[in-house]
Amino acid sequence: MNNTPFTVMSPEEAANFVKNDDNIGFSGFTAAGCPKVVPAAIAKKAEEEHSKGNPFKIGMFTGASTGDSIDGTLARADAIKFRTPYQSNKDLRQAMNNGSTAYFDLHLSHLGQMLRYGFLGKINCAIIEASDINSEGEIVPTCGVGIAPTICKYADKIIVELNSRHPKEIKGIHDIYVPLDPPLRREIPIYKVSDRIGAPAIKVDPSKILCIVPTDIENEGGTFTPVDAVTARIGDNVADFLVREMNLGHIPKSFLPVQSGVGNIANAVLGSMGSNTAIPEFEVYTEVIQDAVIELMKQGRVKFASGCSFTVSNPTMDEIYGNLNFFRDKILLRSQEISNNPEIIRRLGLITINTALEADIFGNINSTHVVGTKMMNGIGGSGDFTRNAYLSIFTTPSVAKGTKISAFVPMVSHHDHSEHSVSVLITEQGVADLRGKSPVQRAHAIIENCVHPDYKQLLWDYLKLGTGHTPHNLKACFAFHNAFNETGDMHNVDWSKLL
């Protein structure tokens, strides 16, 4: 696919196509598959325009979070008008929380359709990282897909970062499929995790491709914090619980596909599942394929993985590219509209495992906001999976900042997932199975099994303060948060002063 007729440009020349107030769509999912040099050139252009007293900000559609070369550089240049659907960059987070950048949190599976329907405005330009392109307009993504098929179709123009760090031979690992829109939509024909339903490349109108920008830059793939005693215990508790469910006949002996969120806890959970020989080899249907999945695949513990991206460390990425013949028939990379699709999640019967920022004693989950007001990252795909899972599990350490913050509070300070969608809560302390339980019964299970010992009595005392089916006390329900805001420690709750 070399010998293309498209104009080759520098990042700075390509950035000149981007104008103030444009809406830009970026390929990739997490830092995987994201363009790098053109966003940096756009940030430089914004700084130059600002120095002249001119406005320059763009709207941003991405697959999920990105690398610092997109979110960080553009945030530091004050170049972001709005941002959706998910982020994890500290500089962008600061801009969102101080109000200088508008951010709307969104379920990841919803974005593709919302863009096609025009709810979020037009897409002026798509900037895509590719491993290959040909004269017919077939673009082979690199290691992440995200919303690339949709933004390529609906953008007025396309800029392609052709990154030689990603081998052309990766073609065949992508499964590009965009569903029809209602009222013409049919079932999405995925009946097994490994079913291929689309094309190996994104097909676009070649006349929309403005230019190619050659690059040779490795991924912004970070490393995960090594498993510690807390995350290891959480992982073991998850694995042990799933084995018990198998023994009770609640999970088929052949097991079910697994979705696991991103991060250190998710890696620890997958590691524990892989090392527990009572769990058979299994499949993964998820958003991000992490280092742990690749390691388990090499060990024969993961049979197949479907996801949006390789969200792996750079050494692991090099290993994948160095052994494509081994991985090619074991992995598919899809758009998030397919990886997170409720129809497929329900059909396949996924066991979903996501991380809570905060939970309350009745099983409601806060995934996004610190002390109810400050956005951390966003809801991501956790809602897509949780609401439609065969078995929805949330994990979290029981405490943070030493023990000054309890992950379990009387009432969540921000509500992302309701008690109706949460099946099981698991911490390093233990497991609370919430299925078939009333609110009071859920509270007993959570306090007894998941809460850190420092906070058990405080929460038992709170439970006595309320009345009704869900016995909240509205004068006292945010006492943990208020104590932290006032003293820096949730231990400093005095119920007698609140009533």
N, C-alpha and C positions, 0 to 999 in steps of 0.2 A: 504493500500500500504506500510506498514512497512515490516519487515522481508525480506529485499532485500539481494541479494548475493554480493553486491558491498563492496569494501574495505572502511572502515572508516578511515579517516586521519585527522590530524591537519591542520590548514591553512598553516603552514610552510612546512609541508611535501608535501602538494598539490602544493605549489608554486615552489617546486623543479622541477616540470615537465615543467615549463616555462623557456625557454632559451632566451639568448640574440638574438635579431633580429626576434623573433617570432612575428606573427600576432595573436592577441587575440580578440575574439568576446565576448561581454558581453551582458547578458540579461537586460531587463528593458527598461524603457522609462521615462525620467526625473529620479529623485531618486527612483521612484517606481519600484520595481521588480529587482533592481540591486543587484548583489552580493557585499559583504562588507568586509569579513575577508580575503578572498584569495587575492584580490587586495592589501590590506594593507600589506600582507605578501610578495607579489611581490615587493612592494615598498621598504620594509626592505631589501630584497635580493639585489635589485639594489644598495642601499646605501652601503651594505657590499662589493659588487663587485667593486663599484667605489672607495672605500677606499683601495682596493688592487691594484688599477690602471687598473682594467679590464673594458671593455665596457659592458654596459647593458642597452638596450632600447628595448621597444616593440612597435609594431604598434597596434592601437586600433580601432576596429569597435564597435560602440554602436548603440542603438536605437535612442537616442537623447542626451540631457544632462544627466548627472548622478549625484550621490551624491558626497560629498567631499571625501568619502572613496574610490572612484575610481579616478576621475579626480584630486582632490586636492592632495591626498597622492602620486599619481604617478607623478604629475607635480612637487611637491616639492622635490621628489627624483630624478628629472631629468631622469625619466625612460620612457619617451614617445618619440618614434621615429617619429610617425605621428599619426594624430587623425582625424576622420571623423565620423558622418556628422554634428554634432551640439554640442555646449557646453555652459555652463554658469558659469564656475568656475573662480574666480578672479586669482588664481595662474596659472591655465592653460592658461587663457587669456594673462597673462603677458609673459608666455613662447612663445606663438604664436606670439605676437606682437614684441618680441625682437629677433625672428628668431631662437630660440633654439629648438622649436618643429614645425614640418611641419603640417599644417592644411589645408585640402581642404573642403570647404563649399559645401554642397550638398543638393538638394531636398530630403526630407526624403523618399518619395515614390520610389526613384530610387535605393536606396542602395541594397535592397534584390536582384533585378535582376542583378545588377553589380557584386555582390558577386558570384552569381550562374554562371555567365559567365566568372568569373576569371579575370575581368578587374583590380581588385585591389590586386591581388595576392592571395595566398592560405591562409586559416585559419588554423593555427596550433592547436589552442585550443579554445574551447568555455567554458566560465565560466557562469553557470546558477544558479539563485536563484530559488528554488522550494519549494512548500508547501508539495509535496508528490512525490514519485517515486515507481515503482514496478519492478519486475525482468524481465518483458518483455520490459523494456526501455520506459515506458510511464512516461513522466515528466509533472507534473502539475505546471505551473508557479505560482507566487504569484500575486502581484497586478499590474504588468506591463509586456507587451509582447515584443514590439519593434521588433527586428530582430531575436529573439530567434529561431523560427522554421527553418530559413535558416541557421544560424550559426551552429545549432545542426546537420543539415543534412550534411553540407559540411566541418565541422571541422574534423581534424584527430583524435582528442580526446576531451573528455568532462569532466569537473569537475563540480559537483553539490553541491552547498551550500544548504543544506536542513534546512530551517529556520522554527523552530517550532512556531515562533511568528505569522505565517500565518496558519490558520486552514485548515486541509485537506478538510473540507466541502466547501471550495471555488471552488472545482471542479464543473464544469458545467457553470461557469460564463465566461470561455474562449471559443473562437471560432477560432480554429487553422486551417488555410487554406493557402496553397501555390499554386499559379496559375501555370499552365503549361507554359513553355517557347515557344516563337515563333519557328517554324511555327505551333505548336500544340495548342496554347492557344485558349481557348474558352471564352465566356462571363463569367464574375464573377456573379453568380446568386443571387445577392442581389437586390431586388426590393422594399423592405421596410427596414427601419432602423433596425427593429427587426429580420430580416431574419437570421437564423443560417445556415451556409453552411459548417462548418468544424467539427473538433473533439474537445473534451473537454481537450485533453492533447497533448503534443508534443511526437510523436513516434520516437524513435531513435534506432539504432543498439546497443544492450546492451554491445557488446564487446568494443565499443568506450568509455564507461564510466570508467574513470580512478579511480574515488573515489567519496565518499560522505564526505562532511565536515559539520558536524552538527553545527548549530548556533541558537541563540535565541536573535536576535537584531532587534529592531523596525526600521521602515523606517526613513530616514532622511527627514521627512516631515516638512517643515517650515510653518510659519503662514503668512497670507497675511496682508499687511498694511490695516488698516481700511479705508473704503470708506470716502473720504474727499469731500469738495465742488466741486473740479474740476472733479474728477472721477465720482461723483454722477451726475453732469451736463452732462458729456459725455454719461453716461448710459441713462439718461432721453432723451437726444437728439436722441440716437439710437432708443429707444423704440417709441418715438413720430413719428420719421420718418417712422418706419415700420408700425405703425397704419395708417399713411397717405397713404402709399403704398397699404395697404389693402383696404382702403376706395376708392382709385382710381381704384381698380381692378387689380393692378399690382402684387399683392400677393393673392393667393386664400384665401377665408375666413377661410378655414380649416388650413391655414398657411403652412409653409414649414420647413423642418429640418434645424437646426442651427449648424454651426461650429463656435466655439469661441476659440481664441488663449489663451495662458497661461499668468497669471499675474493678477495684481490688477485691471487694467482697464477691463479685460475680466470678472472678478468676478463682478465688478460693473455693467457692461452692462447686464449680465445675471440676476443680482438682479433687475435691473430696468425693464427688460422685464417680469420677474416673477410677479412684483408688479403692472404692468399695466394691468388692467382687460380687456382692449379692445383687448389685444393679447390673443388668445385662448391657452389652454394647448398645448405644442409643444414637438417635439422630438429633440434630439441632436445626430448629427453624426460628431464626432470630433476626435482629438488626445487625449487630456487630459480631464478627467472628474474631475472637481474641486469641492471645497466645495460648491459653489453656486448651482451647478447642483444637488448635493445630497440634499441640503436644499429644492430646488424647487421640487424635486421628493417626498420628505416627505409631501410637501404641495399640491401635486397633480397637480402642474403646469408643470412639465416635465413628460411626459408619458413613455419615453424610452430613454436610452443613450447608444450609441455605441462609444467606444474609444480604445485607446492603453493602457491606464493606469488610475489608481486612483491617480492623482496628488493632494492629499488632505493633510490637517494637520493630525497629528497623532491622536488627539481626534476624528476627523471625520472617520479616518480609523478604529479605535476601534468601533465606532458606526456602521459602515457598517458590520464589522465582527460579531458584537453582534446582528445584525438583518438580517442575510443572507436570511432568509425565505421571508422577505419583498423585498429585493433588487434582489434576484436571477432571477426573471422573468422580471426585468426592465432594466438590464444592460448586455452588452456583451463586453469583452475585446478581441481585435483582434491585428494582426500584423500591422505595419505601412504601409506595402505594400497594405493592404486592407483598413485600415482607411483613407489613403490618396490617394486612387486610383482615377485617373481622370475619368475613366469610371463611377464609382459609384457616384462620386461627381456630374457629369453632369446629370446622370440618375435621381438621387433623387432631383435635383434642390435645392442645398444647398444655404442658406443665410450664407455667410462667413464673419466673423468679426475678423480682425487681427489688430495688433498694428504697427504703423509706427514709426521708429526712426526719420525720416526726410522726408519731401515731398517738391516738388517744385511747383511753381504756375501753372504748366501745368498738374499736376496729376501724376508725376513719384514718385516712392517710394524708399527710402533707408531704409532697415530693419536691416542692419548689421554693418556698419562702422561709427565710430565717426570721424567727419571732414574728411571723405573720406579715411582714412588710417588705423585707429586702429579698428581691429575687436572687436565687442562687444560680440555677442553670435553666430550668424549665421542665415541663411535664414529659417532653420527649415522646417516646412510644409506649411508655408504661401503661397509659390508659387504654391504648389500642389493644394491648395484650391482656391486661387485667380484666377488663369488662367481658372479654370473650373467651377466657381460658376454661379448660376442663378443670384445672386446679390452679388457683392464683395464690402465690406465696409472696410475702414481703419480708425482707431481711433488714436488720439494722443492729449495730452495736447498741446495747441498752443505755449507754452513757457516752458523753463527749466532754472535751476539755477537762480531762481528769474525770471527775464525777460531778462537775458543776452544772452540767446540762443533762437532764433526763430525756431520752428519746420518747418516753411515754409521759403524757400529760393528761389532765382532765378533759380538755377539749383542744383539738388541733387549732393552731393559730391561722392556718390557711387550709382549705379543703380541696384536695385533688381527686381522691378516690374514696367513694363512700363505703360504709360498712357492708353494703349489699354486694359489693364486688370483691371483697377481700376474704379469702378462704382461710388463710393460715398466716400467722406471724411467728417469726423465728429470730431469736437473738442468741448470743453466747450463753445466756441463762437457760434457754429451753424453747419449747414449742407450745404455741397456743393454737389449737384447732378450733376455729370459730364457726364451723358449719353446723347448722341446725340449732344454734344457740340464741336465746333472747339477749337483749342488750346487757342486762345484769349478769347473765351467765357468761357472756363474752368478757365483761369486765373482770369477773372472778378468774377466768382462764388466763387472761393477759397479765393481771397483777401477780398471780401465783407463779406463772411459768416464764414470763418474759422480762419483767421489770427488774432493774438492779436492786439489790437488798437495801441500799440507802434510801430508796424512794417507795418501797412497798407500803410502809405504814402511812405515809402521807397520802397515798392514793386510796388506801382502805378508808382512811378518815374522810377523804373527799366523797367517796361513794355513799357515805352515811348522811351527807349534807343535802342530797337531792331527793326529789320525789317524782313519781310518775313512771311511765314505761321506760324511758331513758332518763335516769335520775340525775340530771344536771342541776347545779346551783349557779344561776347566771351571775350572782355577785362574786362567785369564787372560781369560776371555771378557767380564768386566765391568770390565776395566782402564781403558777410556776413561771410564766413569761414575765409577769410584773416583777417578781422577785429577782429574776435574772437581769432585767433592764435596770433595776434600782441598785442591786448589790453585786451583780456578776455571778450569782450562785443561786440555783434553783432550790437548794436545801433550805433557804431562808424564807420559808413559808410559815405563816402563823395564821391558821384558820380563824382563830378567835378575834383577830383584828379586822376580819373581812365580813363578819356577820353581825 
